Amino acid sequence: MKIGDKVRFLSDTGGGVIAGFKGRLVLVEDEDGFQIPTPASEVVVVEDTAADRARLRIDQQQRRIEKGEDRRSIRQRLAAADTDEEGTDENWREADADAQPDDDPSINFVAPVKERTGGDGLSVYLAFTPADVKNLSTTRFQSYLVNDSNYYIHFAYAVKDEEQWNLKRAGELEPNMKLLVEDFTLADLNGMLHGCIQFHAYKKDRPFTLKPACDIQVNIDAVKFYKLNTFHESVFFEQPALVYTLVEKDRPGGHPMLEPLTSRPEDESAAKLKAGGPAPSRIAREAFEKKKGELSRRYGGEGRKPAKQVLNADKIVIDLHAGQLLETTAGMSAADILDYQLEVFRRTLEQYKSQPGMKLIFIHGKGEGVLRHAIIHELNYRYKRYPYQDASFREYGYGATQVTIR
């Protein structure tokens, strides 16, 4: 079995031509040009290239005779055949029988990486996919690192635990490939909120343009994982995915959910990925104030109702249903409504933070549980000092959470 032999698969239909070898695997190239790694025991040679050439030579000679193109005598034809076969051992099939593995260049042969047009600009993405997009509150998720370029990247991905960092995955990612980083649930998100991805790019066995090393720190907003409209179709995955740009065409990318952590001013120039390109940095204070002003204009004035607070015994009851907070939701997306409900929740906690022992009942309803999950995330991450529990079922049903100010 050698490069150029035509083979077929034993356990499947189809086959192809041997393009090379990789360890114990045979690289079988099909008619579309794709190389399929297959164990040597799973393929069988169906045509030998040398036998092919011999049969072709005989067929061509026979056709010339039948067409009258070959006017040589029988003696001349035999002499020509002897000349063609001179120096050819009749046991030519065994010619390589004594060859040592080190003498065979096909052993451990690795096919060169095929590059695609337009792939020399470095593009790297971090992506998340749900196993079941219709059941986000219970399904498992996968995180991927996607390399959409002709470069190899050597990377390290770590998450922050208080003041220390824990390595999650490190290794090499081949060109134009994606790599599964980890499988996780929503319960694991609190340990993934602060991450750092470091990587550098290079090519093998060919010259390349040097790319700057990247050190990108990210913040992840877990609330996004509870929203169905967060996940969209992507060229990298068959199922809906949440894809965030780390670097695209040699330039850093940003997203409201995936914000790099605050950096020191003196580190700003060192963080630049390319001259003239902005370094990844936390959303600027000006942008934050602009967004805040936009929300105030959208939800302020006539469109907003004061958050209704009812004193029930020793508890304050706040209804977070959109119909109780807004005159109308026309022109607002589900994400806009959720953002405003959370804003009311935070504002209420700030209002009573100086009254230890006060109990606040937030009515969020049952529904799909999106608002409840978002509130629980806020309490676990931003308001850790406030204990909480499900409010009395008898008084408020299943759709309310009680928070105690401490």
N, C-alpha and C positions, 0 to 999 in steps of 0.2 A: 504494500500500500504506500503510494507516494504522491507527491503533488502532481496534479494533472489527471489522475485517475478518476473515472466516472463511477460514482457509487450510488446505492439506494439505501434507504432506511429499512431496518428489519422490523421495527415496532410501529412504523407509521408509513403513510404513503409519501411518494415523492423521493427526491434525492438531489444530486448535483455533482459538482466537480470539486475535488479536494484542493483547497486554496492554501492550506498550511496546517500546522500542528501546534497545540498549546498544552504542554504536559501530556496527560493521557487523553486529551480531547482532540478530535479531528475537526477542523474548520471546513464545513461543507458549504460551498457557495451555490445558491440556487439560481434559477434563470433570471430573477429580478436583481441579482447582485448582492443579496444579503448573505452574510456568513453565519451559519448555524453551528455553534459548538455542540458536538455529539461524541459520546464515548465511542472509542474505536471498536468495541464489541457490538455496537448497535448499527454498524454499517457494513456493507459488503460490496466489493468491487464487481461491477457489472461489465465494464469495458476497460481494457488496458490500452493506454495511448499508443504504445509500440505496436500492438496487434492491430489497432485501428489503422495506423499508417500503412502497415503491410497489406491489409485488406483493401484500403483505398487505392494503393499502387496497382494491385492486381485488377481491381474493377476498372480503373482508368485505362490500363493496357488492353483489357478485353473490349472496351467500347471502341478504342482506336482500331482494333482489328476488324470489328464488325462494321465500322463505317468505311473501311478501306483506306484509312489514313496511315496505317503502318504497313509499308510495302517491303519490309525486311524479310529475309529468308528465315526459316526456322533456326538455322545455325547462328545467324546474326542475333536473333532474339535470345537464344540460350546464352551466347557470349555476353550480351548486355546484362542479362540477369545475374550471371556470375560476377560481373564487375560491380553491380549494385550491392551484392551480398558479400563482397570481398572484405575480409576482416571482421565479419559478423559471426560470432560464436553461435552454433545451433542451440546451445543452452543459454541463450541470451536472457531468459527469464530468471536465471539464477546468478546473473552477473553481480548483483549486490548482496549475495548471500553471506559473504565473509566481511561485509562492511561493519565497522564498529559504530555504536551510537554517536560517538563524538565526531565521526566522519560524515554524518548525515545532517546537512544543514536544515532539513525539515523538522528535526527533533527540537522541541521547545520553541518552534517558530511562532512568533507573535505577529499577526497581521497589523500593518501600520494603521493608525487612526485616520479615518476618513474625515476631512474637514469640509464644512459647508460654506457656501458663499455668504459673506456678511457676518461670519462668526468670529472675526478677530477683535470685535469690540467686546470687552468683558461685561457679561450680564449674569448676575447671581440673584436668586430670589429665595425667600423663606415662605413656605406654604403650609396651610393646614387643611385637612379634608376630614369630614365626618363620615363614619361608616354608614350611618342612616340619617340623611339630612332632614327627614320628616320627624325625627324624635331626638332633637338636639339635647334635651335635658337628661336623657338616659344613655345615649349612644357613646361609643368610643371615638377618639380622634387620632389622626396620625399627623406628625409634622415631618416636612421634607425640606431638604436643601436642593435647589435646582440650579444646575450649571448650564446656561444656554449660550455657550461660547465654544471656540475651538481650543481653549486652554484647559490644562489640568489645574485643579486648585487643591492646595493642601490646607485644611481647615481645622479649627478647634472651636467647639460650641460649649459655652459654660453658662450657668445660672448663678445668681447671687443669693446667698443665704446669710442674712444680716451683714456682717462685714467681710465675709469670706466668699470664695467662689468654688462651685463644684462642677467638674467637667462632665458633660453629658455625652459628647461624641467627638472624636477626632479621627482624621484619616485623609485619604485622597479621593477626590471626586473626578471621574473621567470627563472628557469633553462631551457636551450635549447629552448629559445624563442627569437623573435625579436620584437622590439617596434618602431612604427612610431614616429619620433621626430617632424617633421614638413613637410609641403608642401610649396614649394617655386618656384620662377621663376628666370631666369638669372638676372633680374633687382635687385633681392634681394641679389645677391652674394657679392656685395661690403660691406654689413653689416655682412657677415659671414666669412670674411677672417682670423680673429684671434679668435680661440675658445679654450675652456678649458673643459675637461671632468674629473671629480673626481668621484671615486667610491670605495667601499669596498665590499668584498665578504663574504658570510656566508651560512650555511645550517640551516634548521629548524628541530627540533625534532630528531636530530641525531648528533653524534660527527663528527668533520671535522678537516682537516688540516688548520691552520690559514694562510691566505694570506695577504701580505702587502697591505695597502691602496694605491691607484694609483691617481696621479695628473698629467695629461698629457695635455700639451698645444700644440696646433696645428696651422699651417699656411696652408691655402688652396689656391691653384693656380686656379683661376677661368677660365683661358684659357683652361684647360683640359676639361671643360664642353662643349666646342665647337667642340671637336674632336670625330668623330664617333667611331674610333678604341679605345677609352678610355674605353668603356663599354663592358664587357665580361660576358659569362655565369658563374653562381655561384651556389653552392649547396644550398645557402640560399634563392634564388629568382628564379621565373619562367622566368622573363624577364632579359635582360642584365643589369649588375650592375657594379658599381665602388666600390670595397670593399677594405678597408684599415685596416691593423692590428694595433690595439692599444696594445693588449697583446695576446700572443699565447703560450699555454703550459707553463704558468707562466713567460714567457719572453716577454719583450716589443718588439714591431715590429716597423719598420720604412718604409717610402716610400718617394720618391722625392717630391711628391705633399703634403704629410701630414707631415711636419716637425715640431717637437716641437720648441717652441720659445727659444731664447738664455737664458741660465740659468747661475747664478753666480757660480763660481768654488766651493765656500763653500757649495752650495746646491747639488753638484754632488752626494755625498755619500747618502744624505737623499732621493734623487730621485730614487735610485736603487730599483727595484722591487724585486730582489732576489739576494742573495749573489752570486757573480761571474757573474751576468748578467749585461749587460751595461745599464746605465740609458738612458731614451729617451733624446736626445740632438740635437741641430741643426746640419745640415751637417757640418762636420769639415772643416776648411779652407783648409786643405790638400786635402780633397776629392773634394772640389770646384775647387781648382787649377788644380787637375788632370783631372777633367771633362772639364775645360776650355782648357787645353792643348790638350785633345783628339779632341775637336771641332776645334781647330786651325789647328791640323794636318790633320783632315778630310777635312776641307773646305779651308785650306790654299794652297799655292803653285800653281800648274798648274790647279787645279780644280776650283779655284775661280777667278771670274772677279772683277775688281774694280767696286764699285757701281757707275753706270753712273748718273751724276748730270748735268742737263741742265738748263741754266739760261733762263727763259722766262719772259720778262719784269722785274719786281722786285721780281720774285719768283724763287725758286730753285725747279726743278722737279726731283723726284727720283722714278724710276720704280722698284717696288719690285717683279715683276714676276720672277719666278725661272729661266726661260730661259735667263733673262737679268743679273742675278747675278752669275749663275754657268755655267761652260762649259758643265757639264753633271750631271744628277741626278741619274746615275746608282749606285745601292747599297744603296740608301738613301730612307728611309721611308717618308711618308707624314709628320710625326711628326718632323723628322730631317730637312726637308725643311722649315717647319714653324718656327722651332727654329732659323734657319739661317736668314730667312727673318726678324724676330723680332730683331735679333742681329744687322742687318744692320740698321733697324729703330732706335734703341737706339743709335747706334754709330753716326748716322747722327744728332740726336738731341744734342748729346754731342759736336759734331763738331761746331754747330752754337749757342750754348747756350750763348756765349758772344756777340751775335749780336742782341740786342733787336729790335723788329719790323720786323725781317726777316720772310718771309712767305715760308713755305716748303710744296710742293705738293707731297704726297705719292700716287703713282698709285698702287692699289692692285687688281683691277678688280672686277667683280661681282661674278661669280662662285657661290659657296655655302655660301659665306660670312664669311668663317672661319677666313681668314687673317684680314678682316676688323674688325670683332668682337674682335680679339686678339689685334689689334692696339687701338681700342676704350677703351678696358680694361686697357691697358698700360697708356693711357692718363688720364683715370679716377682715376687710383690708384697710378701710379708712377710719372706721369708728370702733376699733378693737376694744376700747375700754367700756363700751356700752353693752351690757348683757341683753339678750333678746330671747323671745320664745313665741310660740304660736299663741295668739290671743284666745280668750274663752270662746269655745265653739258655741256654747249656749247663747252667748250675747251677740257674737259677730259672725258665726258660721266658720267655714274653713278658710276664708279669704282675708285674714288679718294677722298682723304681727305686732307684738308688744315689745317696746324698747324702754329700758330703764336708764335714766340719766345718772351718771356717776361722776 
